[in-house]
Amino acid sequence: MFRCGARGFATSVRRALPGFAFEQTVRSKGLSLAQGTVNGLTEAIGNTPLIRLTRLSEELGRNILGKAEFMNPGGSVKDRAALFVVQDAEKRGLLKPGGTVVEGTAGNTGIGLAHSQGKIDLLRLLGAEVYPVPAVAFDNPMNYNHQAKRHAESLDNAVWTDQFDNRANRQAHFETTGPEIWHQTNGKVDAFTCSSGTGGTFAGVMGYLKNQSKGKVKAYLADPPGSVLHSYVQSGGKLTERSGSSITEGIGQGRVTDNMAGEIESVDGSFQISDEKTIEMVYRCLDEEGLYLGASSALNVAAAVEAAKEVGQGQTVVTILCDGAYRYADRLFSRKWLESKGLIDAIPKHLHKYIVLE
């Protein structure tokens, strides 16, 4: 499965909510769903739980729900887009049996290649060939996306799936993630927020929820420092300003991708979430909710807290728990790393017990 990680390109083949009624008990319904079998790994993608973040919900007086995408087979929300872009290539006759899939993957703006060495190692373990390339702007011909495209063109029976500008990415979430959220909340969702890398998750889920609710569901984009998307939304699509960098990986963007293009009128607002708020939420979710989340997931939860302030008491905000902390633990829970990023003081003192690595 594709992961948004280090710059380079790779080739590789309920808990019941207040006011929500269920025909079965949550436990019996969960067990009945769990008894079925699926035909191969790809059919295990999706249908992830929607988790009520209990402590945050009680603190805010709103329901904060997180879609547990870390429970996909590949461990992240990216499984959905990966499946759809490959199936789309097959349907269009671009990819035949035995062919090669080529994709460009990017870390967050301003983050160096070494930041994601673990992801590179994992890709290779899964059988991918990984070609690290310099981190340069999109308008540079040596940008990883352009290099990935050229590499695919140089191979027989190969396709560049172009996750950033391939609308099949967005469609994956319009057809699966959005409908799942709508069903799991019985249509009782008031706001949706998440960050954007390729734009597929945010645009696809937003599009479906807006359609189903006739525009009533509010959509808020979450963005880290170093990305242009917050200024893009705040200016009504006129500005793409950026400053700083972030510890988060796979989210934020230096341009407006085709998955996001044309969506600005549907977005109700945006939040820029600092690294300090993100790292605090990593530790809070671990301590208060028992959720071992990566930085992008924690950023989304922090954005959900901000979105909760925009809706009324008792209303429901949904966000995406993109992946877990397993691939980032050597940094997120390392005292030396946290100090090097100036983030140690952002973590409440009583949560320092989780800083277990030097």
C-alpha positions, 0 to 999 in steps of 0.5 A: 500500500502507498504511504505518504512518507519520505520524499522519493518515489516507489515502485511496487506491484461503538460505543453508542453516542447519546441520542443514537439508536441501534437495532442491535447492541453495539457489542452484538452488532460488532460481533456479527460484523466480525464473523464474516470473511473477506476475499483477500487482503483488499476486501479488508480495506475500509469499514473501520470503527468510528471511535468516540473520544470520551474524555475530549467529548465530555470536556467539550460537551460535543461528540468528538469522533475519530475514524480509526483508519489505522485499523486498515490492513496497511495501517493507514488511511492510504489503503483506500486511495491505493486500492482505488488508483490501482483499480482505476488504472486496471479499468482504463487498461493502463495496468495489466497483470504483472505490471509495475505501479510507480508512485511519488511519495512526499514528507511534509514541507521542510522535513528532510529525507532522514525523517522517514527512513523507517518508511523507506525500509518498510517499503523495501521490506514489502517488495518496493524499489525506492529511489530517494530524490532531492526535495525540490519544488513542484515546478522543478523538473527534478521534483519527485512527482515528475521523476516518478512519471518519467520512470513509469514511462521508461518501463514496460507495462507500468503506470504512474498512479499520480496520487496527488492529482488522480481524482480516483483518490478523492473518489475512494473517500466519496464512495467509502469513507464518507458513506461509512461515516454517514451510516455510523452516525445515522446521519447525525454529523454536524462538522467534519475536519481533517488535514490534507496531503493529496487532498483525496480524503478531505475532498472526498469525505467533505463532498459526500457529507455535503451532498447527503446533508444538503450542505448542512455539514460544516467542513474545516480543513486542518493544516500544519505550518509550512503548508499553503492550504490554510492561507488558500482557504482563508483567502477564498482561493486567492493566496498560497502563502506559507511559512515555517515547517512541521514535524507532521508527515504526509500532510500539508502541501505546497500547491493546490492539487487536482483532488482539492481544486474546485473545492474551495467554495465548499470549505467552511473554514480552516485551522492552522495547528501548531506543532506544540498543539499536535505533540500535546494531543499525541500525549493526551490521546495516549493518556486519556483515550488509550489511542497510540496515534501518529502526529497527523492523527493528533493534528486532526484531533486538535482540529476537531477540538477547534471545530467543536467550538464552531458548533453547538453543545451536543453536536458531533464532529468527525475527524480522521485518525490517519495512522498510529504512532508505530512508525514514529515512536523513535521520535515522538517519544524520544526526549532528545528528539523532542528537545531538538524540536523545542517541543518538550515544554509543550507536553504537560508535565504529568505526561512526561512519563510517556517519554520513554526513549532517550 
